Each structure stands twice: as structure tokens, then as C-alpha cells.
Amino acid sequence: MNKHQHHTNNDVLGAPKDWDQAQLPCSALPITRTECDGIPAVVSYWKPTENEVAILAAGGSIALWVIGSTMPPVMLAVDAQ
């Protein structure tokens, strides 16, 4: 998947403090700071590659990876824009 600039983006996240870029590169991520039912939320937008679209069409799955030892509250959704 490729991150992309969405028309609602209003901020950019950089790598976390003390991130080891040599071990695992982490580039800037355009985000939208917003709220979900009054709770602060951060949204990033991604587009699948042609190959990923073909894998999904053939019944493949989307995998959400979170670096670390736990999973924060997250959500996946489809956006038509």
C-alpha cells in the first residue's frame, strides 16, 4: 500500500522520538487530525497497488501491522475519495 496526500490532511507525523532509522526506516506520514464521536483521532490514507488490488480481488486480506508488543485502538475503513 502507498500512503497518499488526502484533501483533508492537516498535519504530518514524523518518526517517533529516538526511532532507529537504520533498523527500520520510518518516513513522514500525512495525516488528518479529527474526532470520532468526540474522541481525538488521527487518519492516514492509503491506496493499494495494482498487484494488491488483484490479491484482494482473489480473496486476499489486508494486514494491519503495529510495531511494538501491543495493539492500540485502531480502525480500518474504505474512503471513496
FENPEKA-V189316 format. One record per residue. SS is DSSP state (H for helix, E for strand, C for the rest). OMEGA is omega in degrees with one decimal (NA if undefined). Layout:
# FENPEKA-V189316
SS/OMEGA ; SS/OMEGA
This chain:
# FENPEKA-V189316
C/178.7 ; E/174.5 ; E/177.2 ; C/178.2 ; C/179.4 ; C/-176.7 ; C/178.9 ; C/-177.1 ; C/-178.8 ; C/178.8 ; E/178.1 ; E/174.5 ; E/172.9 ; C/176.7 ; C/176.8 ; C/178.1 ; C/178.6 ; C/178.4 ; C/179.4 ; C/-178.3 ; C/179.8 ; C/-179.5 ; C/-179.9 ; C/-178.5 ; C/178.9 ; C/-177.2 ; C/-180.0 ; C/-178.4 ; E/175.0 ; E/-177.2 ; E/171.3 ; E/173.2 ; E/-175.0 ; E/175.6 ; E/174.7 ; E/-176.2 ; C/177.1 ; C/179.7 ; E/179.0 ; E/-179.4 ; E/176.3 ; E/-177.8 ; E/170.5 ; C/-175.0 ; C/-174.0 ; E/175.5 ; E/177.8 ; C/174.6 ; C/177.5 ; H/179.1 ; H/178.7 ; H/176.0 ; H/179.2 ; H/178.4 ; H/178.3 ; H/179.9 ; H/179.4 ; C/176.4 ; C/178.4 ; C/-177.4 ; C/170.3 ; C/179.5 ; C/175.7 ; C/178.1 ; C/173.2 ; C/-179.4 ; C/-178.4 ; C/-174.1 ; C/178.6 ; C/-178.6 ; C/175.5 ; C/175.7 ; C/180.0 ; C/178.2 ; C/171.5 ; C/-180.0 ; C/174.8 ; C/178.6 ; C/-175.7 ; C/-176.4 ; C/NA
